[in-house]
Amino acid sequence: MLSHERVWAAIDALAERHSLSTSGLAKRAGLDSTAFNKSKRLSSDGRPRWPSTESLSKVIEATRSSLEEFLHLVEGERRDLNRPLPEQKSSVPLLGFAQAGAGGFFDDSGFPAGQGWDLIELPVKAGDSSYALQVQGDSMLPLYRDGDMLIVEPGAAVRKGDRVVVKTSTGEVMAKVLQRRNAAGIELLSINPAHPVRHVAMRDVEWLARIVWASQ
């Protein structure tokens, strides 16, 4: 049977499993950093406050977990919540942004192709078509630093507000936030506030894929 305490304990265990604080888990899921704070678990009159299903869905997706794994954490009587589940690792192809722009590493849909990829091991599950791009330089500060790994999933649905990697027909590869998309083109907000909003015509977009995880 679900209980308020077990659901929150499962969120704490999921954060611990990925070496995150509850604030770090919330930020990784795109939520307010205080969403899982102890103070948010009770209402002003002392009644239990439950996390929303949307919040749970986002943390499960952000940690590349599954509903079944989360339910195992909820079932405290069957599993010691102080002992994290074994990490589920996977290997994905790795490129730097400069290499990604050189051509020959992707098919027309932005899926990994060709030769010359390195492989890295991730502490999270990754899809069969996922790959990693390594940030180079400071153009993506303050969100992404030099050396950070961005895990990209070409097959993932992309919506307004998602962090994405875009490759243009000129070979430019950039990490942005998708602000708007229509038949004519896309509008991209820069992660670095010093960079302007970009408008790219659809004819100039070689591919666009969602960032599903980052090593931060």
matplotlib code that plots the C-alpha trace (Angstrom):
import matplotlib.pyplot as plt

x = [0.0, 1.3, 1.9, 3.1, 6.3, 7.2, 6.8, 9.0, 11.5, 11.6, 12.4, 15.2, 16.5, 16.4, 18.4, 21.0, 21.2, 22.4, 24.6, 22.3, 20.7, 16.9, 17.5, 19.9, 17.3, 14.6, 16.9, 17.9, 14.2, 13.5, 11.7, 12.1, 15.1, 12.9, 10.3, 11.3, 12.5, 11.4, 9.4, 7.3, 6.2, 3.6, 1.0, 0.7, -1.9, 0.3, -1.4, 0.7, 1.5, 2.1, 4.4, 2.5, 2.4, 4.0, 6.9, 7.3, 7.2, 9.9, 12.3, 11.9, 12.7, 15.5, 17.3, 16.6, 14.8, 11.5, 8.2, 8.9, 12.2, 10.6, 7.9, 10.6, 11.9, 8.4, 7.9, 10.1, 9.3, 10.8, 13.9, 16.2, 15.8, 19.2, 20.8, 20.6, 19.7, 22.6, 23.6, 22.5, 25.3, 25.5, 28.0, 27.3, 29.3, 31.1, 32.1, 33.2, 31.1, 33.9, 33.9, 30.2, 30.2, 32.8, 30.4, 30.4, 29.3, 25.5, 22.9, 20.3, 18.1, 20.8, 21.5, 25.1, 26.7, 30.1, 33.4, 35.6, 33.4, 34.8, 32.8, 32.1, 30.3, 27.5, 26.1, 22.6, 20.6, 20.7, 18.6, 19.9, 20.4, 21.7, 25.1, 27.2, 28.5, 31.3, 31.1, 34.2, 34.9, 32.7, 30.0, 27.4, 28.0, 26.5, 24.5, 27.1, 30.8, 33.8, 34.0, 30.4, 28.7, 25.4, 23.4, 21.3, 18.4, 17.5, 14.3, 12.9, 9.9, 10.9, 8.6, 8.8, 11.2, 13.3, 17.1, 18.2, 21.2, 20.8, 23.1, 22.7, 23.4, 26.7, 28.0, 27.4, 26.4, 24.9, 23.0, 20.0, 16.5, 13.7, 11.5, 9.3, 9.0, 6.8, 6.9, 9.1, 11.8, 12.8, 13.6, 16.4, 17.2, 20.8, 21.9, 24.6, 22.7, 25.5, 24.4, 21.4, 18.3, 18.8, 16.3, 17.1, 15.0, 13.9, 15.7, 18.9, 18.2, 20.1, 18.7, 17.5, 17.5, 16.6, 19.2, 17.9, 20.7, 23.9, 26.8, 26.8]
y = [0.0, 3.5, 5.9, 9.5, 8.5, 5.8, 7.9, 10.7, 8.1, 6.6, 10.1, 10.5, 7.0, 7.8, 11.0, 9.1, 6.4, 9.1, 10.9, 13.9, 15.9, 16.2, 19.8, 18.4, 15.8, 18.4, 20.6, 17.7, 17.0, 20.6, 21.4, 24.2, 23.3, 23.4, 21.1, 18.1, 20.0, 18.7, 21.8, 21.1, 17.7, 19.2, 21.9, 24.9, 23.2, 20.1, 17.8, 15.5, 17.0, 14.4, 15.0, 15.4, 12.6, 15.1, 15.6, 11.8, 11.3, 14.0, 12.5, 9.0, 10.3, 12.5, 9.6, 7.2, 5.0, 3.1, 3.1, -0.4, 0.6, 3.5, 1.3, -1.0, 1.9, 2.8, -0.8, -0.2, -3.4, -5.4, -3.3, -1.4, 2.2, 3.1, 0.8, 2.2, -0.1, -1.3, 1.3, 0.5, 1.4, 1.6, 2.6, 5.2, 6.8, 10.0, 13.0, 16.6, 19.4, 20.3, 16.7, 16.6, 19.6, 18.1, 15.6, 11.9, 10.9, 11.1, 10.0, 12.4, 12.0, 12.8, 9.2, 8.0, 6.6, 6.1, 5.5, 7.4, 7.4, 6.8, 4.9, 6.1, 4.3, 6.1, 5.6, 5.7, 3.7, 5.0, 4.3, 2.3, 5.4, 7.7, 9.3, 11.8, 15.2, 16.7, 20.4, 22.3, 25.9, 28.3, 29.2, 27.2, 28.7, 28.9, 25.7, 23.5, 23.7, 22.7, 18.9, 18.2, 15.3, 15.9, 12.7, 13.2, 11.0, 11.5, 9.5, 11.5, 13.8, 17.5, 20.1, 23.8, 24.5, 21.4, 21.6, 20.5, 20.0, 21.4, 20.8, 23.2, 22.6, 24.7, 22.2, 24.3, 22.3, 24.1, 23.4, 25.6, 25.8, 25.3, 28.4, 28.0, 25.7, 25.9, 25.0, 28.0, 27.5, 27.3, 29.9, 29.0, 30.6, 30.6, 28.8, 31.5, 34.8, 36.7, 35.0, 36.3, 34.4, 32.4, 32.0, 29.1, 28.3, 24.7, 24.3, 25.0, 22.5, 19.3, 17.7, 18.5, 16.2, 16.5, 16.5, 13.8, 13.9, 15.9, 15.1, 18.2]
z = [0.0, -0.9, 1.9, 2.0, 3.9, 1.5, -1.7, -0.3, 1.0, -2.6, -4.0, -1.4, -2.4, -6.1, -5.5, -3.4, -6.0, -8.5, -6.1, -6.0, -3.3, -3.5, -4.8, -7.4, -8.4, -8.8, -11.0, -13.2, -13.8, -14.7, -11.5, -9.0, -6.8, -3.7, -5.0, -2.9, 0.2, 3.6, 4.1, 1.0, 2.2, 4.6, 4.0, 6.2, 8.3, 8.8, 6.4, 4.2, 0.8, -2.0, -5.0, -8.2, -10.8, -13.2, -10.9, -10.4, -14.2, -14.7, -12.1, -13.5, -17.0, -15.9, -14.1, -16.9, -14.4, -14.8, -13.0, -11.8, -10.3, -8.5, -7.1, -5.8, -3.9, -2.6, -1.3, 1.7, 3.4, 0.5, 0.0, 2.3, 1.2, 2.7, 0.2, -3.4, -6.2, -8.3, -10.8, -14.3, -16.6, -20.3, -23.0, -25.6, -28.5, -27.6, -29.7, -29.1, -30.5, -32.9, -34.2, -34.5, -36.8, -39.1, -40.7, -41.3, -37.8, -38.2, -40.7, -42.1, -39.0, -36.5, -35.4, -34.8, -37.9, -39.5, -37.7, -35.3, -32.3, -28.8, -26.2, -22.7, -19.8, -18.2, -14.7, -16.1, -18.7, -22.2, -25.3, -28.1, -30.3, -27.5, -27.8, -25.8, -26.8, -24.8, -24.1, -25.2, -24.1, -22.2, -24.7, -22.8, -19.4, -16.9, -17.4, -19.1, -18.4, -20.4, -20.2, -19.3, -21.1, -22.8, -23.5, -26.7, -27.8, -31.4, -31.1, -28.1, -28.6, -28.6, -27.1, -26.4, -23.5, -24.0, -24.1, -27.5, -29.7, -33.2, -36.3, -39.2, -42.8, -42.4, -39.9, -36.8, -33.7, -30.7, -27.5, -27.0, -25.6, -28.1, -27.8, -30.9, -33.9, -37.0, -40.7, -41.4, -38.8, -35.2, -32.5, -30.1, -26.8, -25.8, -22.7, -22.3, -21.7, -23.5, -26.8, -28.7, -29.7, -32.9, -35.7, -38.0, -41.2, -41.4, -44.7, -42.7, -39.9, -40.6, -37.4, -33.9, -30.9, -27.2, -24.4, -22.0, -19.4, -18.5, -16.3, -14.0]

ax = plt.figure().add_subplot(projection="3d")
ax.plot(x, y, z, "-o")
ax.set_aspect("equal")
plt.show()
